[in-house]
Amino acid sequence: MASHTSPRPPGRPRTGVHEVVFAATLSTVEKLGYARATVDRIAAAAGVAKSTVYRRWPSKGALIVDCLLDAFGPAPLEGADRAELLASTTRWIAAKIAEPGVGDAFAGVFSDAVSDPDLREILSTRLQDPYRLALQDALGEPEERVLFFIDVVVGVLLHRMGMTGAPMADADVSALVEMVSAHFADGLDPAR
């Protein structure tokens, strides 16, 4: 008697490939550094073929951007007022950049984007724009002011990571929160 069930497709089931590849990406970046974390090494760490990675992401940069999106998740735009919202957002960004592999991956893809216009476009539209738009909406600020906030906070945090190899200490994050709040907490200033 013939079976009416269809045979399982060949190969491993692909459920959860993104999660496995993202975990392997951050782990590989943490262990080897961004430059040495090649797609070959990431695929091997994930236990998938390199072609599996390239079917989903056309480049290492595109993979890293999606990995960062997954690591960051939605911005928790919380706070009773502007100052609290700015403080919680700054602390959230600092905590995410301090997670194993995340700061190194972010700094590496950011550095690569400086001389790669295609990657810069991916980084800008896929990673920065969703957070920028959410902040613009939450703060009621124009694009230029929110971009400046992002530049200051992310730039300082990545600079510290790049210069020391370690995330910013909590006391320094608190000082950054105070500096950012002094400039942004009161909202728009016509003189700016």
C-alpha positions in Angstrom: 0.0 0.0 0.0 1.4 3.4 -1.0 1.8 6.1 1.6 0.0 9.4 1.0 2.4 11.4 3.2 5.0 13.4 1.3 8.6 12.6 2.1 10.6 15.0 4.2 12.7 17.3 2.0 16.4 16.4 2.0 18.8 18.2 4.4 18.3 19.7 7.8 15.2 21.5 8.7 15.7 25.2 8.3 13.5 26.4 11.1 15.5 28.8 13.3 18.3 29.3 10.8 18.3 33.1 11.4 18.6 32.6 15.2 21.4 30.0 14.8 23.3 32.2 12.4 22.9 35.4 14.5 24.1 33.6 17.6 27.1 32.2 15.7 27.8 35.6 14.2 28.1 37.3 17.6 30.0 34.5 19.1 32.5 34.4 16.2 32.9 38.2 16.3 33.4 38.1 20.0 36.1 35.3 19.8 37.9 36.4 16.6 37.1 40.1 16.1 35.1 41.6 13.3 37.7 41.4 10.6 38.5 37.7 11.2 34.8 36.7 11.5 34.4 35.7 7.9 31.2 34.2 6.4 33.0 30.9 6.2 33.8 30.9 9.9 30.3 32.1 10.9 28.7 29.4 8.7 30.9 26.7 10.3 30.1 28.0 13.8 26.4 27.9 13.0 26.7 24.4 11.5 25.3 25.5 8.1 26.7 25.7 4.6 28.1 29.0 3.5 25.5 28.9 0.7 22.8 28.9 3.3 24.1 32.2 4.7 24.6 33.8 1.2 21.0 32.8 0.2 19.7 35.0 3.0 22.4 37.7 3.1 24.4 38.9 0.1 27.3 40.0 2.1 28.9 39.9 5.6 27.8 43.5 6.1 24.2 42.7 5.4 24.4 39.7 7.8 25.9 41.9 10.5 23.2 44.6 10.1 20.4 42.0 10.4 22.2 40.4 13.3 22.4 43.9 15.0 18.7 44.5 14.4 17.9 41.2 16.0 20.3 41.9 19.0 18.9 45.4 19.5 15.2 44.6 19.0 12.7 47.5 19.3 13.8 50.6 21.2 12.1 50.8 24.6 11.2 54.4 24.4 10.2 54.8 28.0 10.0 57.7 30.4 7.6 60.0 32.1 9.2 63.0 30.4 11.8 63.8 27.7 14.7 63.6 30.2 13.7 60.1 31.3 13.2 59.0 27.7 16.6 60.3 26.7 18.2 58.7 29.7 16.6 55.3 29.2 17.4 55.3 25.5 21.0 56.2 26.1 21.3 53.5 28.8 19.6 50.9 26.5 22.0 51.7 23.6 25.0 51.4 26.0 23.8 48.1 27.4 23.2 46.7 23.9 26.6 47.8 22.7 28.2 46.1 25.8 26.6 42.7 25.0 29.2 40.1 23.8 30.0 40.6 20.2 27.5 43.4 19.6 29.8 46.4 20.0 32.6 44.8 18.0 30.1 43.9 15.2 28.6 47.4 15.2 32.0 49.1 15.1 33.3 46.8 12.4 30.3 47.2 10.1 30.3 50.9 10.7 34.0 51.1 9.8 33.4 49.1 6.6 30.5 51.3 5.6 32.8 54.4 5.5 34.3 53.2 2.3 31.4 51.0 1.0 28.4 53.1 -0.2 26.2 50.0 -0.6 26.8 48.9 2.9 26.4 52.5 4.2 22.9 52.5 2.5 22.0 49.2 4.2 23.3 50.4 7.6 21.5 53.7 7.3 18.1 52.4 6.0 17.9 49.1 7.8 19.5 49.9 11.1 19.5 53.6 11.8 16.3 54.8 10.1 13.8 52.7 12.2 15.3 53.9 15.4 15.6 57.5 14.1 12.0 57.5 13.1 10.8 56.1 16.4 12.8 58.7 18.3 11.6 61.5 16.1 8.0 60.5 16.9 8.6 60.0 20.6 10.5 63.3 21.0 8.7 65.4 18.4 12.1 66.5 17.1 13.2 67.0 13.5 15.5 64.5 11.7 18.6 66.6 12.1 18.3 66.8 15.9 17.6 63.1 16.3 20.5 62.2 14.0 22.7 64.4 16.2 21.5 62.6 19.3 22.2 59.2 17.6 25.7 60.5 16.4 26.6 61.7 19.9 25.5 58.6 21.9 26.4 55.8 19.5 29.6 57.6 18.4 30.9 58.0 21.9 30.0 54.5 22.9 31.7 52.9 19.8 34.7 55.2 20.2 35.2 54.0 23.7 34.8 50.4 22.6 37.3 50.9 19.8 39.9 52.7 21.9 39.7 50.4 25.0 38.2 47.1 23.7 35.7 47.4 26.5 32.2 48.9 26.9 31.9 52.2 28.6 31.7 52.0 32.4 28.4 52.8 34.1 29.7 56.0 35.7 30.7 57.3 32.2 27.4 56.2 30.8 25.7 58.3 33.6 27.9 61.3 32.6 26.9 60.8 28.9 23.3 60.8 30.0 23.7 64.1 31.8 25.5 65.7 28.8 22.9 64.5 26.4 20.0 65.5 28.6 21.4 69.0 29.1 21.3 69.5 25.3 18.1 67.6 24.3 15.8 67.4 27.4 14.2 70.8 26.9 13.1 70.2 23.3 13.5 72.5 20.4 15.4 75.7 20.9 14.9 78.2 18.1 18.5 79.3 18.4 19.8 75.8 17.4 
